Structure formats: C-alpha cells, structure tokens
Amino acid sequence: MLDSTTSIRRRSWALLLSALLLSACDMTPPPEIPSELLGRWVTDTEGYEGREISLVGDRLLISLGGPVGRAHPIDRIQSSPYGIQTEYRLFFRNEEGLNDELILRYENREGDETLRIRNLEMVIWRRVGASRPSELPESIG
C-alpha cells in the first residue's frame, strides 16, 4: 500500500512540475510595435507638460513628469481604422502585473503626426523629432 501511495505522489509531483515548466516557457514572441508608433511622444497641453509616452521594443513607457516612469511589457496590439485615424489597442501588464489596455489614435496629416488617448482626446501628443527606437531607454528612472 505504501508503494502505491508513493508512486501516486511521485506522479503527481512530476505532473505538477511539468505543468509549471510548460507555463514558464512561454514561446510567444513579443508583438511588433507598428513603426508609426515607435519613439517618444510629448505634449504641451496645459496640465500635461513634462509627461511623455514612449514605445520601444516590446515596452510601453509612461512618464508622468517625475524622475521615475513606468515600463509596461506589451502583450499584444490590435489596430483598426477610425475615420482618418488608426486606432491602436495596446494590451499590457500594469505595475501590479494585471492586464490593462491603452487605446491610442494615430493620425498623420501631411507629416504632422499626432497621437491621442481615447477618452482624453483634448491632449495631443507629438513625436519628438530626434527619437529613434535605438535612442530610447529600455526603462525610465
């Protein structure tokens, strides 16, 4: 009887260990951020000065004007047309590791590229001209 109990325990541990190893080996590649979103975006809208949004690698970096910003791993991106804009839905993990999303609306009118956050449309974000993905930090702060 003891041998069968030991055998069952060993099998249970082996199954549990296998499940843990498989869940830790997530082979899903990070999403590719569309080139029109890559870079550093700032706004001069009153009340939002000093804030910035950066998209580089597989990260969404948000700085609220202080010395420390937040880097969020992007899990996936969906896009769809929205009038003359393109709406991008970014799914990421927040500071607590919980799923979150940010909806950005990109527009390019004769070279004037802008981003707007859905439900905060009065704040207009513009790409900083010298920003190239290779020049951006992997994290802020």
MODELLER restraints for C-alpha pairs under 7 A, 6 or more apart:
rsr = mdl.restraints
at = mdl.atoms
rsr.add(forms.Gaussian(group=physical.xy_distance, feature=features.Distance(at['CA:30:A'], at['CA:58:A']), mean=5.96, stdev=0.5))
rsr.add(forms.Gaussian(group=physical.xy_distance, feature=features.Distance(at['CA:30:A'], at['CA:75:A']), mean=6.54, stdev=0.5))
rsr.add(forms.Gaussian(group=physical.xy_distance, feature=features.Distance(at['CA:31:A'], at['CA:58:A']), mean=6.42, stdev=0.5))
rsr.add(forms.Gaussian(group=physical.xy_distance, feature=features.Distance(at['CA:31:A'], at['CA:75:A']), mean=6.56, stdev=0.5))
rsr.add(forms.Gaussian(group=physical.xy_distance, feature=features.Distance(at['CA:31:A'], at['CA:76:A']), mean=5.45, stdev=0.5))
rsr.add(forms.Gaussian(group=physical.xy_distance, feature=features.Distance(at['CA:31:A'], at['CA:77:A']), mean=6.76, stdev=0.5))
rsr.add(forms.Gaussian(group=physical.xy_distance, feature=features.Distance(at['CA:32:A'], at['CA:58:A']), mean=6.98, stdev=0.5))
rsr.add(forms.Gaussian(group=physical.xy_distance, feature=features.Distance(at['CA:33:A'], at['CA:58:A']), mean=6.93, stdev=0.5))
rsr.add(forms.Gaussian(group=physical.xy_distance, feature=features.Distance(at['CA:37:A'], at['CA:55:A']), mean=6.63, stdev=0.5))
rsr.add(forms.Gaussian(group=physical.xy_distance, feature=features.Distance(at['CA:38:A'], at['CA:55:A']), mean=5.02, stdev=0.5))
rsr.add(forms.Gaussian(group=physical.xy_distance, feature=features.Distance(at['CA:38:A'], at['CA:56:A']), mean=5.89, stdev=0.5))
rsr.add(forms.Gaussian(group=physical.xy_distance, feature=features.Distance(at['CA:38:A'], at['CA:133:A']), mean=6.30, stdev=0.5))
rsr.add(forms.Gaussian(group=physical.xy_distance, feature=features.Distance(at['CA:39:A'], at['CA:54:A']), mean=5.54, stdev=0.5))
rsr.add(forms.Gaussian(group=physical.xy_distance, feature=features.Distance(at['CA:39:A'], at['CA:55:A']), mean=5.41, stdev=0.5))
rsr.add(forms.Gaussian(group=physical.xy_distance, feature=features.Distance(at['CA:39:A'], at['CA:56:A']), mean=6.33, stdev=0.5))
rsr.add(forms.Gaussian(group=physical.xy_distance, feature=features.Distance(at['CA:39:A'], at['CA:127:A']), mean=6.69, stdev=0.5))
rsr.add(forms.Gaussian(group=physical.xy_distance, feature=features.Distance(at['CA:39:A'], at['CA:131:A']), mean=5.31, stdev=0.5))
rsr.add(forms.Gaussian(group=physical.xy_distance, feature=features.Distance(at['CA:39:A'], at['CA:132:A']), mean=5.61, stdev=0.5))
rsr.add(forms.Gaussian(group=physical.xy_distance, feature=features.Distance(at['CA:39:A'], at['CA:133:A']), mean=5.50, stdev=0.5))
rsr.add(forms.Gaussian(group=physical.xy_distance, feature=features.Distance(at['CA:40:A'], at['CA:52:A']), mean=6.93, stdev=0.5))
rsr.add(forms.Gaussian(group=physical.xy_distance, feature=features.Distance(at['CA:40:A'], at['CA:53:A']), mean=5.91, stdev=0.5))
rsr.add(forms.Gaussian(group=physical.xy_distance, feature=features.Distance(at['CA:40:A'], at['CA:54:A']), mean=4.28, stdev=0.5))
rsr.add(forms.Gaussian(group=physical.xy_distance, feature=features.Distance(at['CA:40:A'], at['CA:55:A']), mean=6.62, stdev=0.5))
rsr.add(forms.Gaussian(group=physical.xy_distance, feature=features.Distance(at['CA:40:A'], at['CA:127:A']), mean=5.58, stdev=0.5))
rsr.add(forms.Gaussian(group=physical.xy_distance, feature=features.Distance(at['CA:40:A'], at['CA:128:A']), mean=5.67, stdev=0.5))
rsr.add(forms.Gaussian(group=physical.xy_distance, feature=features.Distance(at['CA:40:A'], at['CA:131:A']), mean=5.82, stdev=0.5))
rsr.add(forms.Gaussian(group=physical.xy_distance, feature=features.Distance(at['CA:41:A'], at['CA:52:A']), mean=5.55, stdev=0.5))
rsr.add(forms.Gaussian(group=physical.xy_distance, feature=features.Distance(at['CA:41:A'], at['CA:53:A']), mean=5.09, stdev=0.5))
rsr.add(forms.Gaussian(group=physical.xy_distance, feature=features.Distance(at['CA:41:A'], at['CA:54:A']), mean=5.99, stdev=0.5))
rsr.add(forms.Gaussian(group=physical.xy_distance, feature=features.Distance(at['CA:41:A'], at['CA:125:A']), mean=5.67, stdev=0.5))
rsr.add(forms.Gaussian(group=physical.xy_distance, feature=features.Distance(at['CA:41:A'], at['CA:126:A']), mean=5.15, stdev=0.5))
rsr.add(forms.Gaussian(group=physical.xy_distance, feature=features.Distance(at['CA:41:A'], at['CA:127:A']), mean=4.21, stdev=0.5))
rsr.add(forms.Gaussian(group=physical.xy_distance, feature=features.Distance(at['CA:41:A'], at['CA:128:A']), mean=5.76, stdev=0.5))
rsr.add(forms.Gaussian(group=physical.xy_distance, feature=features.Distance(at['CA:42:A'], at['CA:51:A']), mean=6.32, stdev=0.5))
rsr.add(forms.Gaussian(group=physical.xy_distance, feature=features.Distance(at['CA:42:A'], at['CA:52:A']), mean=4.65, stdev=0.5))
rsr.add(forms.Gaussian(group=physical.xy_distance, feature=features.Distance(at['CA:42:A'], at['CA:53:A']), mean=6.59, stdev=0.5))
rsr.add(forms.Gaussian(group=physical.xy_distance, feature=features.Distance(at['CA:42:A'], at['CA:125:A']), mean=5.18, stdev=0.5))
rsr.add(forms.Gaussian(group=physical.xy_distance, feature=features.Distance(at['CA:42:A'], at['CA:126:A']), mean=5.51, stdev=0.5))
rsr.add(forms.Gaussian(group=physical.xy_distance, feature=features.Distance(at['CA:42:A'], at['CA:127:A']), mean=6.39, stdev=0.5))
rsr.add(forms.Gaussian(group=physical.xy_distance, feature=features.Distance(at['CA:42:A'], at['CA:128:A']), mean=6.72, stdev=0.5))
rsr.add(forms.Gaussian(group=physical.xy_distance, feature=features.Distance(at['CA:43:A'], at['CA:49:A']), mean=6.20, stdev=0.5))
rsr.add(forms.Gaussian(group=physical.xy_distance, feature=features.Distance(at['CA:43:A'], at['CA:51:A']), mean=6.92, stdev=0.5))
rsr.add(forms.Gaussian(group=physical.xy_distance, feature=features.Distance(at['CA:43:A'], at['CA:124:A']), mean=5.97, stdev=0.5))
rsr.add(forms.Gaussian(group=physical.xy_distance, feature=features.Distance(at['CA:43:A'], at['CA:125:A']), mean=4.62, stdev=0.5))
rsr.add(forms.Gaussian(group=physical.xy_distance, feature=features.Distance(at['CA:43:A'], at['CA:126:A']), mean=6.26, stdev=0.5))
rsr.add(forms.Gaussian(group=physical.xy_distance, feature=features.Distance(at['CA:45:A'], at['CA:123:A']), mean=5.83, stdev=0.5))
rsr.add(forms.Gaussian(group=physical.xy_distance, feature=features.Distance(at['CA:45:A'], at['CA:124:A']), mean=6.91, stdev=0.5))
rsr.add(forms.Gaussian(group=physical.xy_distance, feature=features.Distance(at['CA:50:A'], at['CA:64:A']), mean=6.94, stdev=0.5))
rsr.add(forms.Gaussian(group=physical.xy_distance, feature=features.Distance(at['CA:50:A'], at['CA:65:A']), mean=4.57, stdev=0.5))
rsr.add(forms.Gaussian(group=physical.xy_distance, feature=features.Distance(at['CA:51:A'], at['CA:63:A']), mean=5.38, stdev=0.5))
rsr.add(forms.Gaussian(group=physical.xy_distance, feature=features.Distance(at['CA:51:A'], at['CA:64:A']), mean=4.56, stdev=0.5))
rsr.add(forms.Gaussian(group=physical.xy_distance, feature=features.Distance(at['CA:51:A'], at['CA:65:A']), mean=4.64, stdev=0.5))
rsr.add(forms.Gaussian(group=physical.xy_distance, feature=features.Distance(at['CA:52:A'], at['CA:62:A']), mean=6.01, stdev=0.5))
rsr.add(forms.Gaussian(group=physical.xy_distance, feature=features.Distance(at['CA:52:A'], at['CA:63:A']), mean=5.22, stdev=0.5))
rsr.add(forms.Gaussian(group=physical.xy_distance, feature=features.Distance(at['CA:52:A'], at['CA:64:A']), mean=6.73, stdev=0.5))
rsr.add(forms.Gaussian(group=physical.xy_distance, feature=features.Distance(at['CA:53:A'], at['CA:61:A']), mean=5.79, stdev=0.5))
rsr.add(forms.Gaussian(group=physical.xy_distance, feature=features.Distance(at['CA:53:A'], at['CA:62:A']), mean=4.84, stdev=0.5))
rsr.add(forms.Gaussian(group=physical.xy_distance, feature=features.Distance(at['CA:53:A'], at['CA:63:A']), mean=6.52, stdev=0.5))
rsr.add(forms.Gaussian(group=physical.xy_distance, feature=features.Distance(at['CA:54:A'], at['CA:60:A']), mean=5.95, stdev=0.5))
rsr.add(forms.Gaussian(group=physical.xy_distance, feature=features.Distance(at['CA:54:A'], at['CA:61:A']), mean=4.92, stdev=0.5))
rsr.add(forms.Gaussian(group=physical.xy_distance, feature=features.Distance(at['CA:54:A'], at['CA:62:A']), mean=6.49, stdev=0.5))
rsr.add(forms.Gaussian(group=physical.xy_distance, feature=features.Distance(at['CA:55:A'], at['CA:61:A']), mean=6.26, stdev=0.5))
rsr.add(forms.Gaussian(group=physical.xy_distance, feature=features.Distance(at['CA:56:A'], at['CA:133:A']), mean=5.56, stdev=0.5))
rsr.add(forms.Gaussian(group=physical.xy_distance, feature=features.Distance(at['CA:56:A'], at['CA:136:A']), mean=6.85, stdev=0.5))
rsr.add(forms.Gaussian(group=physical.xy_distance, feature=features.Distance(at['CA:58:A'], at['CA:73:A']), mean=6.00, stdev=0.5))
rsr.add(forms.Gaussian(group=physical.xy_distance, feature=features.Distance(at['CA:58:A'], at['CA:74:A']), mean=5.54, stdev=0.5))
rsr.add(forms.Gaussian(group=physical.xy_distance, feature=features.Distance(at['CA:59:A'], at['CA:71:A']), mean=6.22, stdev=0.5))
rsr.add(forms.Gaussian(group=physical.xy_distance, feature=features.Distance(at['CA:59:A'], at['CA:72:A']), mean=5.44, stdev=0.5))
rsr.add(forms.Gaussian(group=physical.xy_distance, feature=features.Distance(at['CA:59:A'], at['CA:73:A']), mean=4.70, stdev=0.5))
rsr.add(forms.Gaussian(group=physical.xy_distance, feature=features.Distance(at['CA:59:A'], at['CA:74:A']), mean=5.48, stdev=0.5))
rsr.add(forms.Gaussian(group=physical.xy_distance, feature=features.Distance(at['CA:60:A'], at['CA:71:A']), mean=5.72, stdev=0.5))
rsr.add(forms.Gaussian(group=physical.xy_distance, feature=features.Distance(at['CA:60:A'], at['CA:72:A']), mean=5.07, stdev=0.5))
rsr.add(forms.Gaussian(group=physical.xy_distance, feature=features.Distance(at['CA:60:A'], at['CA:73:A']), mean=6.45, stdev=0.5))
rsr.add(forms.Gaussian(group=physical.xy_distance, feature=features.Distance(at['CA:60:A'], at['CA:74:A']), mean=6.50, stdev=0.5))
rsr.add(forms.Gaussian(group=physical.xy_distance, feature=features.Distance(at['CA:61:A'], at['CA:69:A']), mean=6.86, stdev=0.5))
rsr.add(forms.Gaussian(group=physical.xy_distance, feature=features.Distance(at['CA:61:A'], at['CA:70:A']), mean=5.56, stdev=0.5))
rsr.add(forms.Gaussian(group=physical.xy_distance, feature=features.Distance(at['CA:61:A'], at['CA:71:A']), mean=4.33, stdev=0.5))
rsr.add(forms.Gaussian(group=physical.xy_distance, feature=features.Distance(at['CA:61:A'], at['CA:72:A']), mean=6.17, stdev=0.5))
rsr.add(forms.Gaussian(group=physical.xy_distance, feature=features.Distance(at['CA:61:A'], at['CA:139:A']), mean=6.85, stdev=0.5))
rsr.add(forms.Gaussian(group=physical.xy_distance, feature=features.Distance(at['CA:62:A'], at['CA:69:A']), mean=5.57, stdev=0.5))
rsr.add(forms.Gaussian(group=physical.xy_distance, feature=features.Distance(at['CA:62:A'], at['CA:70:A']), mean=5.27, stdev=0.5))
rsr.add(forms.Gaussian(group=physical.xy_distance, feature=features.Distance(at['CA:62:A'], at['CA:71:A']), mean=6.51, stdev=0.5))
rsr.add(forms.Gaussian(group=physical.xy_distance, feature=features.Distance(at['CA:63:A'], at['CA:69:A']), mean=4.21, stdev=0.5))
rsr.add(forms.Gaussian(group=physical.xy_distance, feature=features.Distance(at['CA:63:A'], at['CA:70:A']), mean=6.41, stdev=0.5))
rsr.add(forms.Gaussian(group=physical.xy_distance, feature=features.Distance(at['CA:67:A'], at['CA:141:A']), mean=5.94, stdev=0.5))
rsr.add(forms.Gaussian(group=physical.xy_distance, feature=features.Distance(at['CA:68:A'], at['CA:140:A']), mean=6.01, stdev=0.5))
rsr.add(forms.Gaussian(group=physical.xy_distance, feature=features.Distance(at['CA:68:A'], at['CA:141:A']), mean=4.23, stdev=0.5))
rsr.add(forms.Gaussian(group=physical.xy_distance, feature=features.Distance(at['CA:69:A'], at['CA:140:A']), mean=4.98, stdev=0.5))
rsr.add(forms.Gaussian(group=physical.xy_distance, feature=features.Distance(at['CA:69:A'], at['CA:141:A']), mean=5.81, stdev=0.5))
rsr.add(forms.Gaussian(group=physical.xy_distance, feature=features.Distance(at['CA:70:A'], at['CA:140:A']), mean=6.55, stdev=0.5))
rsr.add(forms.Gaussian(group=physical.xy_distance, feature=features.Distance(at['CA:71:A'], at['CA:139:A']), mean=5.68, stdev=0.5))
rsr.add(forms.Gaussian(group=physical.xy_distance, feature=features.Distance(at['CA:71:A'], at['CA:140:A']), mean=6.98, stdev=0.5))
rsr.add(forms.Gaussian(group=physical.xy_distance, feature=features.Distance(at['CA:72:A'], at['CA:92:A']), mean=6.18, stdev=0.5))
rsr.add(forms.Gaussian(group=physical.xy_distance, feature=features.Distance(at['CA:72:A'], at['CA:93:A']), mean=5.84, stdev=0.5))
rsr.add(forms.Gaussian(group=physical.xy_distance, feature=features.Distance(at['CA:72:A'], at['CA:94:A']), mean=6.04, stdev=0.5))
rsr.add(forms.Gaussian(group=physical.xy_distance, feature=features.Distance(at['CA:73:A'], at['CA:92:A']), mean=5.61, stdev=0.5))
rsr.add(forms.Gaussian(group=physical.xy_distance, feature=features.Distance(at['CA:73:A'], at['CA:93:A']), mean=5.99, stdev=0.5))
rsr.add(forms.Gaussian(group=physical.xy_distance, feature=features.Distance(at['CA:74:A'], at['CA:90:A']), mean=6.75, stdev=0.5))
rsr.add(forms.Gaussian(group=physical.xy_distance, feature=features.Distance(at['CA:74:A'], at['CA:91:A']), mean=5.86, stdev=0.5))
rsr.add(forms.Gaussian(group=physical.xy_distance, feature=features.Distance(at['CA:74:A'], at['CA:92:A']), mean=4.25, stdev=0.5))
rsr.add(forms.Gaussian(group=physical.xy_distance, feature=features.Distance(at['CA:74:A'], at['CA:93:A']), mean=6.87, stdev=0.5))
rsr.add(forms.Gaussian(group=physical.xy_distance, feature=features.Distance(at['CA:75:A'], at['CA:91:A']), mean=5.56, stdev=0.5))
rsr.add(forms.Gaussian(group=physical.xy_distance, feature=features.Distance(at['CA:75:A'], at['CA:92:A']), mean=5.22, stdev=0.5))
rsr.add(forms.Gaussian(group=physical.xy_distance, feature=features.Distance(at['CA:76:A'], at['CA:90:A']), mean=6.22, stdev=0.5))
rsr.add(forms.Gaussian(group=physical.xy_distance, feature=features.Distance(at['CA:76:A'], at['CA:91:A']), mean=5.34, stdev=0.5))
rsr.add(forms.Gaussian(group=physical.xy_distance, feature=features.Distance(at['CA:77:A'], at['CA:88:A']), mean=6.68, stdev=0.5))
rsr.add(forms.Gaussian(group=physical.xy_distance, feature=features.Distance(at['CA:77:A'], at['CA:89:A']), mean=5.61, stdev=0.5))
rsr.add(forms.Gaussian(group=physical.xy_distance, feature=features.Distance(at['CA:77:A'], at['CA:90:A']), mean=4.72, stdev=0.5))
rsr.add(forms.Gaussian(group=physical.xy_distance, feature=features.Distance(at['CA:77:A'], at['CA:91:A']), mean=6.20, stdev=0.5))
rsr.add(forms.Gaussian(group=physical.xy_distance, feature=features.Distance(at['CA:78:A'], at['CA:88:A']), mean=5.68, stdev=0.5))
rsr.add(forms.Gaussian(group=physical.xy_distance, feature=features.Distance(at['CA:78:A'], at['CA:89:A']), mean=5.11, stdev=0.5))
rsr.add(forms.Gaussian(group=physical.xy_distance, feature=features.Distance(at['CA:78:A'], at['CA:90:A']), mean=6.74, stdev=0.5))
rsr.add(forms.Gaussian(group=physical.xy_distance, feature=features.Distance(at['CA:79:A'], at['CA:86:A']), mean=6.77, stdev=0.5))
rsr.add(forms.Gaussian(group=physical.xy_distance, feature=features.Distance(at['CA:79:A'], at['CA:87:A']), mean=5.53, stdev=0.5))
rsr.add(forms.Gaussian(group=physical.xy_distance, feature=features.Distance(at['CA:79:A'], at['CA:88:A']), mean=4.47, stdev=0.5))
rsr.add(forms.Gaussian(group=physical.xy_distance, feature=features.Distance(at['CA:79:A'], at['CA:89:A']), mean=6.27, stdev=0.5))
rsr.add(forms.Gaussian(group=physical.xy_distance, feature=features.Distance(at['CA:80:A'], at['CA:86:A']), mean=5.81, stdev=0.5))
rsr.add(forms.Gaussian(group=physical.xy_distance, feature=features.Distance(at['CA:80:A'], at['CA:87:A']), mean=5.34, stdev=0.5))
rsr.add(forms.Gaussian(group=physical.xy_distance, feature=features.Distance(at['CA:80:A'], at['CA:88:A']), mean=6.74, stdev=0.5))
rsr.add(forms.Gaussian(group=physical.xy_distance, feature=features.Distance(at['CA:81:A'], at['CA:87:A']), mean=5.98, stdev=0.5))
rsr.add(forms.Gaussian(group=physical.xy_distance, feature=features.Distance(at['CA:84:A'], at['CA:107:A']), mean=6.86, stdev=0.5))
rsr.add(forms.Gaussian(group=physical.xy_distance, feature=features.Distance(at['CA:85:A'], at['CA:105:A']), mean=6.07, stdev=0.5))
rsr.add(forms.Gaussian(group=physical.xy_distance, feature=features.Distance(at['CA:85:A'], at['CA:106:A']), mean=5.45, stdev=0.5))
rsr.add(forms.Gaussian(group=physical.xy_distance, feature=features.Distance(at['CA:85:A'], at['CA:107:A']), mean=4.73, stdev=0.5))
rsr.add(forms.Gaussian(group=physical.xy_distance, feature=features.Distance(at['CA:86:A'], at['CA:105:A']), mean=5.58, stdev=0.5))
rsr.add(forms.Gaussian(group=physical.xy_distance, feature=features.Distance(at['CA:86:A'], at['CA:106:A']), mean=5.22, stdev=0.5))
rsr.add(forms.Gaussian(group=physical.xy_distance, feature=features.Distance(at['CA:86:A'], at['CA:107:A']), mean=6.60, stdev=0.5))
rsr.add(forms.Gaussian(group=physical.xy_distance, feature=features.Distance(at['CA:87:A'], at['CA:103:A']), mean=6.84, stdev=0.5))
rsr.add(forms.Gaussian(group=physical.xy_distance, feature=features.Distance(at['CA:87:A'], at['CA:104:A']), mean=5.76, stdev=0.5))
rsr.add(forms.Gaussian(group=physical.xy_distance, feature=features.Distance(at['CA:87:A'], at['CA:105:A']), mean=4.42, stdev=0.5))
rsr.add(forms.Gaussian(group=physical.xy_distance, feature=features.Distance(at['CA:87:A'], at['CA:106:A']), mean=6.34, stdev=0.5))
rsr.add(forms.Gaussian(group=physical.xy_distance, feature=features.Distance(at['CA:88:A'], at['CA:103:A']), mean=5.66, stdev=0.5))
rsr.add(forms.Gaussian(group=physical.xy_distance, feature=features.Distance(at['CA:88:A'], at['CA:104:A']), mean=5.15, stdev=0.5))
rsr.add(forms.Gaussian(group=physical.xy_distance, feature=features.Distance(at['CA:88:A'], at['CA:105:A']), mean=6.17, stdev=0.5))
rsr.add(forms.Gaussian(group=physical.xy_distance, feature=features.Distance(at['CA:89:A'], at['CA:101:A']), mean=6.74, stdev=0.5))
rsr.add(forms.Gaussian(group=physical.xy_distance, feature=features.Distance(at['CA:89:A'], at['CA:102:A']), mean=5.88, stdev=0.5))
rsr.add(forms.Gaussian(group=physical.xy_distance, feature=features.Distance(at['CA:89:A'], at['CA:103:A']), mean=4.46, stdev=0.5))
rsr.add(forms.Gaussian(group=physical.xy_distance, feature=features.Distance(at['CA:89:A'], at['CA:104:A']), mean=6.43, stdev=0.5))
rsr.add(forms.Gaussian(group=physical.xy_distance, feature=features.Distance(at['CA:90:A'], at['CA:101:A']), mean=5.37, stdev=0.5))
rsr.add(forms.Gaussian(group=physical.xy_distance, feature=features.Distance(at['CA:90:A'], at['CA:102:A']), mean=5.22, stdev=0.5))
rsr.add(forms.Gaussian(group=physical.xy_distance, feature=features.Distance(at['CA:90:A'], at['CA:103:A']), mean=6.20, stdev=0.5))
rsr.add(forms.Gaussian(group=physical.xy_distance, feature=features.Distance(at['CA:91:A'], at['CA:100:A']), mean=5.85, stdev=0.5))
rsr.add(forms.Gaussian(group=physical.xy_distance, feature=features.Distance(at['CA:91:A'], at['CA:101:A']), mean=4.41, stdev=0.5))
rsr.add(forms.Gaussian(group=physical.xy_distance, feature=features.Distance(at['CA:91:A'], at['CA:102:A']), mean=6.73, stdev=0.5))
rsr.add(forms.Gaussian(group=physical.xy_distance, feature=features.Distance(at['CA:92:A'], at['CA:99:A']), mean=5.85, stdev=0.5))
rsr.add(forms.Gaussian(group=physical.xy_distance, feature=features.Distance(at['CA:92:A'], at['CA:100:A']), mean=5.38, stdev=0.5))
rsr.add(forms.Gaussian(group=physical.xy_distance, feature=features.Distance(at['CA:92:A'], at['CA:101:A']), mean=5.86, stdev=0.5))
rsr.add(forms.Gaussian(group=physical.xy_distance, feature=features.Distance(at['CA:93:A'], at['CA:99:A']), mean=4.67, stdev=0.5))
rsr.add(forms.Gaussian(group=physical.xy_distance, feature=features.Distance(at['CA:93:A'], at['CA:100:A']), mean=5.68, stdev=0.5))
rsr.add(forms.Gaussian(group=physical.xy_distance, feature=features.Distance(at['CA:94:A'], at['CA:100:A']), mean=6.18, stdev=0.5))
rsr.add(forms.Gaussian(group=physical.xy_distance, feature=features.Distance(at['CA:103:A'], at['CA:117:A']), mean=5.90, stdev=0.5))
rsr.add(forms.Gaussian(group=physical.xy_distance, feature=features.Distance(at['CA:103:A'], at['CA:118:A']), mean=5.56, stdev=0.5))
rsr.add(forms.Gaussian(group=physical.xy_distance, feature=features.Distance(at['CA:104:A'], at['CA:115:A']), mean=6.35, stdev=0.5))
rsr.add(forms.Gaussian(group=physical.xy_distance, feature=features.Distance(at['CA:104:A'], at['CA:116:A']), mean=5.62, stdev=0.5))
rsr.add(forms.Gaussian(group=physical.xy_distance, feature=features.Distance(at['CA:104:A'], at['CA:117:A']), mean=4.68, stdev=0.5))
rsr.add(forms.Gaussian(group=physical.xy_distance, feature=features.Distance(at['CA:104:A'], at['CA:118:A']), mean=6.04, stdev=0.5))
rsr.add(forms.Gaussian(group=physical.xy_distance, feature=features.Distance(at['CA:105:A'], at['CA:115:A']), mean=5.46, stdev=0.5))
rsr.add(forms.Gaussian(group=physical.xy_distance, feature=features.Distance(at['CA:105:A'], at['CA:116:A']), mean=5.10, stdev=0.5))
rsr.add(forms.Gaussian(group=physical.xy_distance, feature=features.Distance(at['CA:105:A'], at['CA:117:A']), mean=6.27, stdev=0.5))
rsr.add(forms.Gaussian(group=physical.xy_distance, feature=features.Distance(at['CA:105:A'], at['CA:118:A']), mean=6.86, stdev=0.5))
rsr.add(forms.Gaussian(group=physical.xy_distance, feature=features.Distance(at['CA:106:A'], at['CA:114:A']), mean=5.84, stdev=0.5))
rsr.add(forms.Gaussian(group=physical.xy_distance, feature=features.Distance(at['CA:106:A'], at['CA:115:A']), mean=4.66, stdev=0.5))
rsr.add(forms.Gaussian(group=physical.xy_distance, feature=features.Distance(at['CA:106:A'], at['CA:116:A']), mean=6.71, stdev=0.5))
rsr.add(forms.Gaussian(group=physical.xy_distance, feature=features.Distance(at['CA:107:A'], at['CA:113:A']), mean=5.69, stdev=0.5))
rsr.add(forms.Gaussian(group=physical.xy_distance, feature=features.Distance(at['CA:107:A'], at['CA:114:A']), mean=5.33, stdev=0.5))
rsr.add(forms.Gaussian(group=physical.xy_distance, feature=features.Distance(at['CA:107:A'], at['CA:115:A']), mean=6.50, stdev=0.5))
rsr.add(forms.Gaussian(group=physical.xy_distance, feature=features.Distance(at['CA:108:A'], at['CA:114:A']), mean=6.46, stdev=0.5))
rsr.add(forms.Gaussian(group=physical.xy_distance, feature=features.Distance(at['CA:113:A'], at['CA:126:A']), mean=6.24, stdev=0.5))
rsr.add(forms.Gaussian(group=physical.xy_distance, feature=features.Distance(at['CA:113:A'], at['CA:127:A']), mean=6.94, stdev=0.5))
rsr.add(forms.Gaussian(group=physical.xy_distance, feature=features.Distance(at['CA:114:A'], at['CA:124:A']), mean=6.39, stdev=0.5))
rsr.add(forms.Gaussian(group=physical.xy_distance, feature=features.Distance(at['CA:114:A'], at['CA:125:A']), mean=5.48, stdev=0.5))
rsr.add(forms.Gaussian(group=physical.xy_distance, feature=features.Distance(at['CA:114:A'], at['CA:126:A']), mean=4.94, stdev=0.5))
rsr.add(forms.Gaussian(group=physical.xy_distance, feature=features.Distance(at['CA:115:A'], at['CA:124:A']), mean=6.07, stdev=0.5))
rsr.add(forms.Gaussian(group=physical.xy_distance, feature=features.Distance(at['CA:115:A'], at['CA:125:A']), mean=4.92, stdev=0.5))
rsr.add(forms.Gaussian(group=physical.xy_distance, feature=features.Distance(at['CA:115:A'], at['CA:126:A']), mean=6.44, stdev=0.5))
rsr.add(forms.Gaussian(group=physical.xy_distance, feature=features.Distance(at['CA:116:A'], at['CA:123:A']), mean=6.37, stdev=0.5))
rsr.add(forms.Gaussian(group=physical.xy_distance, feature=features.Distance(at['CA:116:A'], at['CA:124:A']), mean=5.46, stdev=0.5))
rsr.add(forms.Gaussian(group=physical.xy_distance, feature=features.Distance(at['CA:116:A'], at['CA:125:A']), mean=6.20, stdev=0.5))
